Amino acid sequence: MPVKIRLQRHGKKGKPFYWIVAADARAKRDGKFLEKLGIYNPNTNPATIEVNVDNSVQWLQNGAQPTDTARAILSYKGVLLKHHLLGGLRKGALTEEQVEEKFNAWLEEKEKSVAAKVSGLDKAKADAKAAALKAEKEVSEKRAVAAAEAELPEAVEGDTEETASEVAEATAEEAVEVATEETPATEEAPAEEAVVEADEAKEEDTAPAAASEEE
């Protein structure tokens, strides 16, 4: 019986997820299967992939053929690598310790690569969020400035009217003070001139009388 390792579709319309199964090649895609080997969820970023490595390797050793998509997933999770290393073990090129050592080293590198990708995605999300907040802040500031400018002319006109009123009052007060200061001086000046004229007339009247006495 030919066996294929393939994806079986689940989920709802627009958001599918898949089971990785070993199934009879003659069975329908979403029909009966022999064993569930893992899951593949492309709706997350990065995609969620869980695979039973040992069982998948066992099916490969028994002659199961993966589809192209299934092969890519198995390669991503190291199933094909372990299958290759175990082939070297059967031929005597590698020991079990060397197989485990090589496979574990590959897993560590893969985990670092995935962690770096996740970190980069988180940083990108944080940067996008910061940029959105900055843009929103700039829009709010522009609106505040526009509102302040819209209210500014009324305030200026009010200030102008108040200033003009204050200037008019100050001018009126100064005019009253000037008039008050100048009026007494104007009245006193004629009085002083009258006194001087009276003194001069008196001297003139006295002068002839003195001349008569001397004669």
C-alpha positions in Angstrom: 0.0 0.0 0.0 1.6 3.3 -1.0 1.6 5.9 1.8 1.8 9.6 1.5 2.7 12.2 4.1 0.4 15.1 3.3 -1.7 17.9 4.7 -5.3 17.5 5.7 -7.3 20.7 5.7 -9.3 21.8 8.8 -10.5 25.1 10.2 -13.1 27.5 8.7 -13.3 29.5 5.5 -10.6 32.1 5.2 -8.7 30.7 8.2 -7.6 27.1 7.5 -5.2 25.1 9.5 -3.8 21.7 8.6 -3.0 18.3 10.1 0.1 16.6 8.9 -0.9 13.0 8.3 0.3 9.7 6.9 -2.4 8.4 4.7 -3.2 5.9 2.0 -2.3 7.6 -1.3 -5.6 6.4 -2.7 -7.7 8.0 0.0 -9.3 11.4 -0.3 -7.3 14.4 0.9 -9.5 15.1 3.9 -10.6 11.5 4.3 -9.3 8.7 6.5 -5.6 8.7 7.5 -3.2 6.2 9.1 -1.6 8.5 11.7 -1.5 12.2 12.6 2.1 13.4 12.7 1.7 17.1 13.5 -0.1 20.4 12.8 0.6 23.4 10.6 -1.1 26.7 11.2 -0.3 29.4 8.7 -2.5 32.0 10.4 0.2 33.0 12.9 3.4 34.9 12.2 5.7 32.9 12.1 3.5 29.9 11.2 2.9 27.4 14.0 4.4 24.0 13.2 4.5 20.9 15.4 5.8 17.6 14.2 6.5 14.3 15.8 10.0 13.9 14.4 10.6 10.2 15.4 7.3 9.0 14.0 7.7 11.0 10.8 11.2 9.5 10.3 9.8 6.0 10.9 7.3 6.6 8.1 10.0 7.9 5.8 12.1 4.8 6.5 9.1 2.6 5.6 8.9 4.2 2.2 6.2 7.0 2.7 6.5 9.8 0.2 5.8 13.4 1.3 4.0 15.9 -0.9 6.0 19.0 -1.8 4.4 21.1 0.9 4.8 18.3 3.5 8.4 17.9 2.4 9.1 21.6 3.0 7.5 21.4 6.5 9.4 18.2 7.4 12.7 19.8 6.2 12.0 22.9 8.3 11.5 20.8 11.4 14.6 18.7 10.8 12.8 15.4 10.0 14.6 15.0 6.7 18.0 15.8 8.3 17.5 13.1 11.0 16.3 10.7 8.3 19.5 11.3 6.5 21.7 11.0 9.6 20.1 7.7 10.5 20.8 6.5 7.0 24.5 7.2 7.7 24.1 5.3 11.0 22.8 2.3 9.2 25.7 2.4 6.8 28.2 2.7 9.7 29.4 6.1 8.7 28.1 7.7 12.0 27.5 6.5 15.6 24.3 7.2 17.5 26.2 9.8 19.6 27.3 11.6 16.5 23.7 11.5 15.1 22.3 13.0 18.2 25.1 15.6 18.5 24.6 16.8 14.9 20.9 16.8 15.1 20.9 18.7 18.5 23.4 21.3 17.1 21.1 21.8 14.1 18.1 22.3 16.4 19.9 24.9 18.5 20.8 26.9 15.4 17.2 26.6 14.1 15.8 27.8 17.4 18.2 30.8 17.4 17.1 31.6 13.9 13.4 31.4 14.8 14.0 33.5 18.0 15.7 36.2 15.9 12.8 36.3 13.5 10.3 36.6 16.3 12.4 39.3 17.9 12.5 41.2 14.6 8.7 40.9 14.2 8.2 42.2 17.8 10.5 45.1 17.1 8.7 45.9 13.9 5.4 45.9 15.7 6.8 48.2 18.4 8.2 50.6 15.8 4.9 50.6 13.9 3.0 51.3 17.2 5.4 54.1 18.1 5.1 55.7 14.7 1.3 55.5 14.9 1.4 57.2 18.3 3.7 59.9 17.0 1.5 60.6 14.0 -1.5 60.8 16.2 0.3 63.2 18.6 1.3 65.4 15.7 -2.3 65.5 14.4 -3.5 66.4 17.9 -1.0 69.2 18.2 -2.0 70.6 14.7 -5.6 70.6 15.8 -4.8 72.4 19.0 -2.7 75.0 17.1 -5.5 75.5 14.6 -8.1 75.9 17.4 -5.8 78.4 19.1 -5.4 80.4 15.9 -9.1 80.4 15.3 -9.7 81.9 18.8 -6.8 84.4 18.6 -8.4 87.2 16.4 -11.4 87.6 18.8 -9.0 87.9 21.7 -6.9 90.5 19.9 -10.0 92.5 19.0 -11.2 92.5 22.6 -7.7 93.5 23.8 -7.7 96.3 21.2 -11.0 97.7 22.4 -10.0 97.6 26.0 -6.6 99.3 25.2 -8.4 102.0 23.2 -10.8 102.6 26.1 -7.9 102.8 28.5 -6.0 105.2 26.3 -9.1 107.4 25.8 -9.6 107.6 29.6 -5.9 108.4 30.2 -6.0 111.2 27.6 -9.1 112.7 29.1 -7.5 112.7 32.6 -4.4 114.3 31.2 -6.5 117.0 29.5 -8.3 117.8 32.7 -5.0 118.0 34.6 -3.5 120.3 32.0 -6.5 122.6 32.0 -6.5 122.7 35.8 -2.8 123.7 35.9 -3.0 126.3 33.2 -6.1 128.2 34.3 -4.8 129.7 37.6 -1.7 131.0 35.8 -3.8 132.7 33.2 -5.9 134.4 35.9 -2.9 135.5 38.0 -1.0 137.1 35.1 -3.5 140.0 34.6 -3.6 140.7 38.3 0.2 141.0 38.5 0.2 143.4 35.5 -2.6 145.5 37.2 -0.5 145.9 40.4 2.6 146.9 38.3 0.6 149.5 36.4 -0.9 150.9 39.7 2.6 151.3 41.2 3.8 153.1 38.1 0.8 155.5 38.1 1.5 156.2 41.8 5.1 157.1 41.1 4.0 159.4 38.4 1.6 161.2 40.7 4.2 161.5 43.4 6.9 162.8 41.0 5.1 166.2 40.2 4.3 166.8 43.8 8.0 166.4 44.8 9.1 168.8 42.0 6.7 171.5 43.3 8.1 171.3 46.8 11.6 171.8 45.6 10.6 175.0 43.7 
